[in-house]
Amino acid sequence: MTFPKSVMDEMGLSAGDSIVIEKRADGFYIRPSRVKLVMLAPLRGRLLKGAGSFDLEELRNAKKDPDLRN
């Protein structure tokens, strides 16, 4: 989807960012998709500094667990 720059700026979005569209009784609600930091807690201590890198594009395009995206 394409949004006007003023809308992107107001929502704090950049090109390529993910959004969530929720259907509500009075219409649709659009918001930025943000990662809940509490959902990352199980990774604490598992990720080691200097242990390598990963492909960010591969991560972005990977199938997502819908339970982690709310």
VOPA-570661 format. One line per 4 residues: number of its first residue (from 1); for each residue x, y, z of N, C-alpha, C. Coordinates in Angstrom, 1 decimal. Layout:
// residues N
NUM> X Y Z X Y Z X Y Z | ...
//
This chain:
// residues 70
1> 0.8 -1.2 0.0 0.0 0.0 0.0 0.9 1.2 0.0 | 0.4 2.3 -0.5 1.1 3.6 -0.6 0.3 4.6 0.2 | 1.0 5.3 1.1 0.4 6.3 2.0 1.1 7.6 1.7 | 0.4 8.7 1.8 1.1 10.0 1.7 2.2 10.2 2.7
5> 3.2 10.9 2.4 4.4 11.1 3.3 3.9 11.7 4.6 | 2.9 12.6 4.6 2.4 13.2 5.8 1.9 12.1 6.8 | 1.2 11.1 6.2 0.6 10.1 7.0 1.7 9.2 7.6 | 2.7 8.9 6.7 3.9 8.1 7.1 4.6 8.7 8.3
9> 4.8 10.0 8.1 5.6 10.8 9.2 4.8 10.8 10.5 | 3.5 11.0 10.4 2.6 11.1 11.6 2.6 9.8 12.3 | 2.6 8.6 11.6 2.6 7.3 12.2 4.0 6.8 12.5 | 5.0 7.5 12.2 6.4 7.1 12.5 6.8 6.0 11.6
13> 6.3 5.9 10.4 6.7 4.8 9.5 7.7 5.2 8.5 | 8.4 4.2 8.0 9.3 4.4 6.9 9.0 3.4 5.8 | 9.4 3.6 4.6 9.2 2.7 3.5 9.6 1.3 3.9 | 8.7 0.3 3.6 9.0 -1.1 4.0 8.6 -1.5 5.3
17> 8.2 -0.6 6.2 7.7 -1.0 7.5 6.4 -1.8 7.4 | 6.1 -2.6 8.4 4.9 -3.4 8.5 3.8 -2.6 9.2 | 2.6 -2.8 8.8 1.4 -2.3 9.5 0.5 -3.4 9.8 | -0.4 -3.1 10.8 -1.5 -4.0 11.1 -2.8 -3.3 10.8
21> -3.7 -4.1 10.1 -5.0 -3.5 9.8 -6.0 -4.4 10.6 | -6.7 -3.7 11.5 -7.7 -4.4 12.3 -9.1 -4.0 11.9 | -10.0 -5.0 11.7 -11.4 -4.7 11.5 -12.1 -4.5 12.8 | -12.8 -3.3 12.9 -13.6 -3.0 14.1 -15.0 -2.7 13.6
25> -15.9 -2.6 14.6 -17.3 -2.3 14.4 -17.5 -1.1 13.5 | -16.7 -0.1 13.8 -16.9 1.2 13.1 -16.0 1.4 11.9 | -15.3 0.4 11.5 -14.4 0.5 10.3 -13.1 -0.3 10.5 | -12.1 0.2 9.9 -10.8 -0.4 10.0 -9.8 0.5 10.8
29> -8.9 -0.1 11.5 -7.9 0.6 12.3 -6.6 0.2 11.8 | -5.8 1.2 11.4 -4.4 0.9 10.9 -3.4 1.4 11.9 | -2.4 0.6 12.2 -1.4 1.0 13.1 -0.1 0.3 12.7 | 1.0 0.9 13.2 2.3 0.3 12.9 2.4 -1.0 13.6
33> 3.1 -2.0 13.0 3.4 -3.3 13.6 4.7 -3.1 14.4 | 4.6 -3.3 15.7 5.7 -3.2 16.6 6.0 -4.6 17.3 | 7.2 -4.9 17.5 7.6 -6.1 18.3 7.4 -5.8 19.8 | 6.7 -6.7 20.5 6.6 -6.5 21.9 7.9 -7.1 22.5
37> 8.6 -6.2 23.2 9.9 -6.7 23.8 9.8 -7.8 24.7 | 8.6 -8.0 25.4 8.4 -9.1 26.3 8.5 -10.4 25.5 | 8.1 -10.4 24.3 8.1 -11.6 23.4 9.5 -12.0 23.1 | 10.5 -11.1 23.3 11.9 -11.5 23.0 12.6 -12.1 24.2
41> 11.9 -12.0 25.4 12.6 -12.4 26.6 13.1 -13.8 26.6 | 12.4 -14.8 25.9 13.0 -16.2 25.8 14.3 -16.2 25.1 | 14.7 -15.2 24.4 16.0 -15.2 23.7 17.2 -14.7 24.5 | 16.8 -14.1 25.7 17.8 -13.5 26.5 18.8 -14.6 26.9
45> 20.1 -14.4 26.8 21.1 -15.3 27.1 21.4 -16.3 26.0 | 20.6 -16.4 25.0 20.8 -17.3 23.9 21.6 -16.7 22.7 | 21.5 -15.4 22.6 22.2 -14.7 21.6 23.5 -14.1 22.1 | 24.6 -14.5 21.5 25.9 -14.1 22.0 26.5 -13.0 21.1
49> 27.1 -12.0 21.7 27.7 -11.0 21.0 28.9 -11.6 20.2 | 29.0 -11.1 19.0 30.1 -11.6 18.2 30.0 -13.0 17.7 | 28.8 -13.6 17.8 28.6 -15.0 17.4 28.2 -15.1 16.0 | 28.3 -14.1 15.2 27.9 -14.1 13.8 26.8 -13.1 13.5
53> 26.4 -13.2 12.3 25.3 -12.3 11.8 24.2 -13.0 11.1 | 23.2 -12.3 10.7 22.1 -12.9 10.0 21.7 -12.0 8.9 | 20.9 -12.5 7.9 20.5 -11.8 6.8 19.1 -11.1 7.2 | 19.1 -9.8 7.3 17.9 -9.1 7.7 16.8 -9.3 6.7
57> 17.1 -9.2 5.5 16.0 -9.4 4.5 15.4 -10.8 4.6 | 16.2 -11.8 4.8 15.7 -13.2 5.0 14.8 -13.2 6.3 | 15.2 -12.5 7.3 14.4 -12.5 8.5 13.0 -11.8 8.3 | 13.1 -10.7 7.5 11.9 -9.9 7.2 10.9 -10.8 6.4
61> 11.4 -11.6 5.5 10.6 -12.3 4.6 10.2 -13.7 5.1 | 10.7 -14.1 6.2 10.4 -15.4 6.8 9.0 -15.5 7.3 | 8.4 -16.7 7.2 7.0 -16.9 7.7 7.0 -16.5 9.2 | 6.0 -15.7 9.5 5.9 -15.2 10.9 4.8 -16.0 11.7
65> 5.1 -16.2 13.0 4.1 -16.8 13.9 3.1 -15.8 14.2 | 1.8 -16.0 13.8 0.8 -14.9 14.1 0.6 -14.7 15.6 | 0.9 -15.6 16.4 0.7 -15.4 17.9 1.7 -14.3 18.4 | 2.8 -14.1 17.7 3.8 -13.1 18.1 3.6 -11.8 17.6
69> 2.6 -11.6 16.7 2.4 -10.3 16.0 1.3 -9.5 16.5 | 0.7 -9.8 17.7 -0.4 -9.0 18.2 0.0 -7.9 19.1
//
